[in-house]
């Protein structure tokens, strides 16, 4: 007979139920500006840093084939950014949200 405990032994330490550990839950700080829980982000649309000179424009046939319709008929170079802390929340916005979109293309 061996001195080792078997896994199916009900008295074994690893087979006993452990009490649930309770701890205070932290808030998701990435949802708030600069990690302050009481200040939410203030979003604004800005041009992307590497595309400040690129105008938003209608996509050509070749570009629409290249993007396989994912970006729609309009190429937009705007991003969503917090105006107070500068955090970028969306690198690309949808083509329908572009502020430079002409009236004839608005959905």
N, CA, C and O of each residue as an XYZ file, in Angstrom:
428
protein
N       0.839     -1.172      0.000
C       0.000      0.000      0.000
C       0.889      1.241      0.000
O       1.851      1.325      0.764
N       0.564      2.194     -0.854
C       1.427      3.362     -0.963
C       0.924      4.457     -0.030
O      -0.234      4.461      0.388
N       1.822      5.381      0.282
C       1.471      6.475      1.192
C       0.910      7.686      0.448
O       0.474      8.646      1.083
N       0.912      7.656     -0.867
C       0.385      8.772     -1.649
C      -1.138      8.774     -1.624
O      -1.775      7.723     -1.558
N      -1.707      9.967     -1.677
C      -3.165     10.082     -1.728
C      -3.628      9.987     -3.171
O      -2.966     10.479     -4.085
N      -4.733      9.371     -3.354
C      -5.276      9.240     -4.690
C      -6.141     10.441     -5.020
O      -6.655     11.115     -4.127
N      -6.298     10.702     -6.300
C      -7.059     11.867     -6.745
C      -8.544     11.758     -6.401
O      -9.210     12.777     -6.224
N      -9.064     10.550     -6.307
C     -10.491     10.408     -6.012
C     -10.777     10.343     -4.518
O     -11.907     10.064     -4.119
N      -9.770     10.595     -3.686
C      -9.943     10.608     -2.241
C     -10.715     11.867     -1.831
O     -10.244     12.972     -2.103
N     -11.893     11.743     -1.182
C     -12.672     12.933     -0.844
C     -12.017     13.813      0.220
O     -12.363     14.987      0.344
N     -11.087     13.268      0.980
C     -10.435     14.057      2.019
C      -9.192     14.795      1.512
O      -8.562     15.543      2.259
N      -8.852     14.583      0.263
C      -7.655     15.227     -0.277
C      -7.851     16.744     -0.326
O      -8.961     17.235     -0.532
N      -6.756     17.469     -0.133
C      -6.814     18.936     -0.087
C      -7.295     19.530     -1.411
O      -8.066     20.490     -1.408
N      -6.852     18.974     -2.544
C      -7.220     19.508     -3.843
C      -8.632     19.139     -4.256
O      -9.139     19.684     -5.237
N      -9.281     18.236     -3.545
C     -10.618     17.800     -3.899
C     -11.692     18.523     -3.080
O     -12.880     18.336     -3.343
N     -11.312     19.328     -2.111
C     -12.278     20.033     -1.288
C     -12.661     21.347     -1.951
O     -11.869     21.957     -2.670
N     -13.885     21.765     -1.695
C     -14.355     23.024     -2.274
C     -13.699     24.183     -1.551
O     -13.578     24.195     -0.326
N     -13.282     25.148     -2.337
C     -12.657     26.339     -1.768
C     -13.708     27.434     -1.631
O     -14.599     27.541     -2.474
N     -13.617     28.243     -0.586
C     -14.576     29.358     -0.483
C     -14.289     30.397     -1.558
O     -13.139     30.614     -1.941
N     -15.338     31.027     -2.033
C     -15.177     32.028     -3.086
C     -14.475     33.259     -2.525
O     -14.819     33.760     -1.455
N     -13.492     33.727     -3.267
C     -12.783     34.931     -2.851
C     -13.580     36.141     -3.311
O     -13.964     36.238     -4.477
N     -13.821     37.044     -2.406
C     -14.541     38.256     -2.785
C     -13.579     39.432     -2.702
O     -12.844     39.596     -1.728
N     -13.607     40.222     -3.726
C     -12.778     41.419     -3.732
C     -13.559     42.513     -4.447
O     -14.471     42.242     -5.228
N     -13.190     43.716     -4.169
C     -13.884     44.839     -4.796
C     -13.546     44.883     -6.280
O     -12.383     44.748     -6.661
N     -14.545     45.068     -7.103
C     -14.327     45.148     -8.540
C     -13.899     46.560     -8.918
O     -14.483     47.542     -8.459
N     -12.885     46.648     -9.752
C     -12.421     47.949    -10.226
C     -13.275     48.402    -11.402
O     -13.709     47.566    -12.195
N     -13.527     49.695    -11.538
C     -14.230     50.163    -12.731
C     -13.304     50.122    -13.937
O     -12.083     50.180    -13.791
N     -13.880     50.022    -15.119
C     -13.081     50.025    -16.341
C     -12.581     51.443    -16.590
O     -13.328     52.293    -17.074
N     -11.327     51.695    -16.263
C     -10.792     53.044    -16.342
C     -10.580     53.510    -17.770
O     -10.472     54.712    -18.013
N     -10.516     52.577    -18.734
C     -10.305     53.003    -20.114
C     -11.538     53.685    -20.696
O     -11.455     54.316    -21.750
N     -12.688     53.567    -20.017
C     -13.887     54.234    -20.480
C     -13.925     55.700    -20.069
O     -14.749     56.468    -20.566
N     -13.036     56.086    -19.163
C     -13.061     57.438    -18.619
C     -11.813     58.204    -19.008
O     -10.754     57.619    -19.237
N     -11.946     59.505    -19.080
C     -10.857     60.374    -19.513
C      -9.778     60.454    -18.438
O     -10.055     60.806    -17.291
N      -8.555     60.127    -18.816
C      -7.382     60.143    -17.943
C      -7.548     59.256    -16.705
O      -6.896     59.487    -15.687
N      -8.405     58.257    -16.786
C      -8.591     57.328    -15.682
C      -9.448     57.862    -14.556
O      -9.604     57.171    -13.548
N     -10.014     59.052    -14.669
C     -10.895     59.596    -13.643
C     -12.300     59.069    -13.878
O     -12.860     59.227    -14.963
N     -12.864     58.442    -12.852
C     -14.141     57.755    -13.012
C     -15.274     58.731    -13.311
O     -16.237     58.356    -13.978
N     -15.187     59.956    -12.843
C     -16.301     60.890    -13.003
C     -16.245     61.704    -14.285
O     -17.155     62.491    -14.544
N     -15.204     61.539    -15.095
C     -15.097     62.343    -16.312
C     -15.073     61.439    -17.545
O     -14.054     60.804    -17.818
N     -16.173     61.370    -18.292
C     -16.175     60.562    -19.517
C     -15.437     61.284    -20.643
O     -15.211     62.492    -20.578
N     -15.067     60.530    -21.670
C     -14.396     61.118    -22.834
C     -15.341     62.046    -23.584
O     -16.547     61.805    -23.644
N     -14.779     63.121    -24.162
C     -15.529     63.995    -25.060
C     -15.001     63.727    -26.467
O     -13.871     64.090    -26.796
N     -15.827     63.091    -27.289
C     -15.380     62.647    -28.600
C     -15.510     63.756    -29.636
O     -16.454     64.545    -29.612
N     -14.538     63.798    -30.546
C     -14.595     64.701    -31.688
C     -13.944     64.010    -32.876
O     -13.130     63.103    -32.702
N     -14.298     64.434    -34.078
C     -13.710     63.873    -35.289
C     -12.544     64.745    -35.719
O     -12.696     65.954    -35.894
N     -11.380     64.130    -35.888
C     -10.188     64.841    -36.337
C      -9.579     64.086    -37.506
O      -9.907     62.922    -37.734
N      -8.700     64.735    -38.243
C      -7.972     64.054    -39.322
C      -6.892     63.173    -38.706
O      -6.322     63.507    -37.667
N      -6.620     62.062    -39.349
C      -5.563     61.188    -38.866
C      -4.223     61.882    -39.032
O      -4.029     62.670    -39.958
N      -3.300     61.584    -38.129
C      -2.025     62.293    -38.097
C      -1.236     62.098    -39.382
O      -0.605     63.041    -39.862
N      -1.255     60.915    -39.943
C      -0.473     60.642    -41.155
C      -1.231     61.029    -42.418
O      -0.694     60.910    -43.519
N      -2.490     61.496    -42.274
C      -3.284     61.840    -43.452
C      -3.852     63.250    -43.346
O      -4.963     63.502    -43.810
N      -3.106     64.171    -42.744
C      -3.648     65.521    -42.563
C      -3.802     66.249    -43.893
O      -4.686     67.094    -44.028
N      -2.964     65.942    -44.873
C      -3.047     66.610    -46.171
C      -3.947     65.880    -47.162
O      -4.229     66.404    -48.240
N      -4.394     64.689    -46.816
C      -5.247     63.927    -47.721
C      -6.686     64.388    -47.582
O      -7.218     64.418    -46.472
N      -7.319     64.746    -48.676
C      -8.733     65.118    -48.579
C      -9.611     63.864    -48.603
O      -9.261     62.863    -49.228
N     -10.740     63.929    -47.924
C     -11.728     62.863    -48.045
C     -12.364     63.011    -49.424
O     -12.706     64.120    -49.835
N     -12.525     61.891    -50.145
C     -12.974     61.987    -51.527
C     -13.712     60.729    -51.940
O     -13.748     59.734    -51.216
N     -14.303     60.801    -53.129
C     -15.000     59.648    -53.691
C     -13.978     58.593    -54.102
O     -12.933     58.920    -54.665
N     -14.278     57.342    -53.821
C     -13.380     56.251    -54.171
C     -13.501     55.916    -55.654
O     -14.600     55.911    -56.208
N     -12.376     55.639    -56.289
C     -12.396     55.236    -57.690
C     -12.812     53.769    -57.791
O     -12.902     53.074    -56.780
N     -13.063     53.308    -59.002
C     -13.438     51.907    -59.210
C     -12.332     50.970    -58.732
O     -12.604     49.936    -58.122
N     -11.084     51.339    -59.013
C      -9.968     50.494    -58.612
C      -9.859     50.422    -57.089
O      -9.580     49.356    -56.538
N     -10.073     51.532    -56.415
C     -10.012     51.530    -54.949
C     -11.159     50.743    -54.339
O     -10.984     50.082    -53.315
N     -12.324     50.808    -54.957
C     -13.438     50.023    -54.444
C     -13.180     48.530    -54.603
O     -13.566     47.738    -53.743
N     -12.527     48.142    -55.700
C     -12.161     46.739    -55.872
C     -11.084     46.337    -54.878
O     -11.091     45.221    -54.359
N     -10.144     47.264    -54.610
C      -9.057     46.966    -53.679
C      -9.600     46.759    -52.264
O      -9.181     45.835    -51.567
N     -10.526     47.613    -51.840
C     -11.085     47.491    -50.496
C     -12.225     46.487    -50.454
O     -12.743     46.202    -49.374
N     -12.630     45.945    -51.589
C     -13.691     44.933    -51.707
C     -15.000     45.410    -51.068
O     -15.730     44.628    -50.460
N     -15.277     46.699    -51.217
C     -16.524     47.252    -50.721
C     -16.574     47.503    -49.232
O     -17.621     47.901    -48.721
N     -15.470     47.283    -48.504
C     -15.490     47.441    -47.050
C     -15.551     48.899    -46.626
O     -16.085     49.216    -45.564
N     -15.012     49.782    -47.443
C     -14.991     51.184    -47.063
C     -16.043     52.008    -47.769
O     -16.158     53.207    -47.514
N     -16.809     51.401    -48.644
C     -17.900     52.099    -49.301
C     -17.428     52.982    -50.447
O     -16.277     52.888    -50.875
N     -18.318     53.843    -50.947
C     -17.971     54.674    -52.100
C     -17.178     55.929    -51.737
O     -16.844     56.719    -52.621
N     -16.873     56.125    -50.467
C     -16.205     57.344    -50.021
C     -14.986     56.978    -49.187
O     -15.076     56.135    -48.295
N     -13.833     57.614    -49.472
C     -12.620     57.393    -48.679
C     -12.507     58.513    -47.657
O     -12.329     59.679    -48.011
N     -12.613     58.146    -46.391
C     -12.584     59.132    -45.306
C     -11.316     58.912    -44.482
O     -10.953     57.775    -44.181
N     -10.648     60.004    -44.122
C      -9.410     59.938    -43.335
C      -9.589     60.565    -41.960
O      -8.642     61.112    -41.395
N     -10.805     60.487    -41.422
C     -11.071     61.014    -40.090
C     -10.961     59.904    -39.050
O     -11.075     58.720    -39.368
N     -10.737     60.309    -37.801
C     -10.708     59.382    -36.684
C     -11.473     60.003    -35.522
O     -11.676     61.216    -35.476
N     -11.897     59.157    -34.581
C     -12.601     59.652    -33.402
C     -11.596     59.750    -32.258
O     -10.907     58.780    -31.943
N     -11.518     60.917    -31.644
C     -10.494     61.193    -30.646
C     -11.115     61.996    -29.511
O     -12.039     62.779    -29.733
N     -10.606     61.801    -28.289
C     -11.072     62.577    -27.142
C     -10.441     63.963    -27.206
O      -9.235     64.094    -27.415
N     -11.255     64.989    -27.027
C     -10.732     66.350    -27.157
C      -9.933     66.792    -25.941
O      -9.134     67.723    -26.047
N     -10.122     66.157    -24.790
C      -9.386     66.610    -23.609
C      -8.103     65.816    -23.354
O      -7.096     66.401    -22.956
N      -8.116     64.499    -23.572
C      -6.900     63.717    -23.284
C      -6.169     63.265    -24.540
O      -5.000     62.891    -24.453
N      -6.817     63.284    -25.710
C      -6.156     62.921    -26.951
C      -6.183     61.443    -27.286
O      -5.555     61.027    -28.259
N      -6.897     60.632    -26.503
C      -6.954     59.197    -26.777
C      -7.783     58.935    -28.031
O      -8.878     59.476    -28.185
N      -7.253     58.102    -28.925
C      -7.955     57.752    -30.159
C      -8.823     56.535    -29.879
O      -8.317     55.470    -29.526
N     -10.128     56.696    -30.038
C     -11.032     55.585    -29.758
C     -11.368     54.784    -31.008
O     -11.570     53.573    -30.917
N     -11.432     55.425    -32.173
C     -11.635     54.715    -33.442
C     -10.685     55.304    -34.470
O     -10.702     56.509    -34.721
N      -9.859     54.457    -35.064
C      -8.894     54.931    -36.061
C      -9.564     55.255    -37.388
O      -9.134     56.174    -38.085
N     -10.602     54.522    -37.745
C     -11.340     54.774    -38.983
C     -12.808     54.881    -38.631
O     -13.346     54.027    -37.925
N     -13.460     55.924    -39.117
C     -14.906     56.011    -38.933
C     -15.566     55.521    -40.208
O     -14.910     55.388    -41.241
N     -16.838     55.257    -40.139
C     -17.569     54.807    -41.324
C     -17.707     55.926    -42.340
O     -17.705     57.104    -41.983
N     -17.825     55.557    -43.593
C     -17.896     56.581    -44.645
C     -19.143     57.430    -44.501
O     -19.133     58.586    -44.926
N     -20.224     56.908    -43.917
C     -21.458     57.671    -43.760
C     -21.353     58.715    -42.652
O     -22.178     59.627    -42.595
N     -20.360     58.603    -41.772
C     -20.185     59.546    -40.669
C     -19.240     60.692    -41.010
O     -19.061     61.601    -40.199
N     -18.642     60.668    -42.173
C     -17.649     61.685    -42.546
C     -18.301     63.063    -42.638
O     -19.345     63.203    -43.275
N     -17.702     64.091    -42.012
C     -18.283     65.428    -42.105
C     -18.126     66.054    -43.493
O     -18.853     66.993    -43.818
N     -17.198     65.563    -44.321
C     -16.988     66.098    -45.655
C     -17.814     65.395    -46.728
O     -17.669     65.695    -47.913
N     -18.678     64.464    -46.327
C     -19.481     63.687    -47.276
C     -20.489     64.596    -47.977
O     -21.237     65.311    -47.309
N     -20.523     64.581    -49.319
C     -21.503     65.426    -50.027
C     -22.933     64.917    -49.830
O     -23.163     63.765    -49.460
N     -23.864     65.799    -50.087
C     -25.280     65.481    -49.853
C     -25.791     64.339    -50.719
O     -26.637     63.562    -50.275
N     -25.287     64.222    -51.958
C     -25.827     63.170    -52.846
C     -25.419     61.773    -52.421
O     -26.042     60.805    -52.856
N     -24.375     61.625    -51.570
C     -23.970     60.296    -51.111
C     -24.490     59.954    -49.727
O     -24.311     58.822    -49.278
N     -25.122     60.883    -49.037
C     -25.600     60.602    -47.680
C     -26.712     59.569    -47.723
O     -27.630     59.672    -48.536
N     -26.631     58.571    -46.846
C     -27.654     57.502    -46.854
C     -28.976     57.955    -46.283
O     -29.924     57.171    -46.225
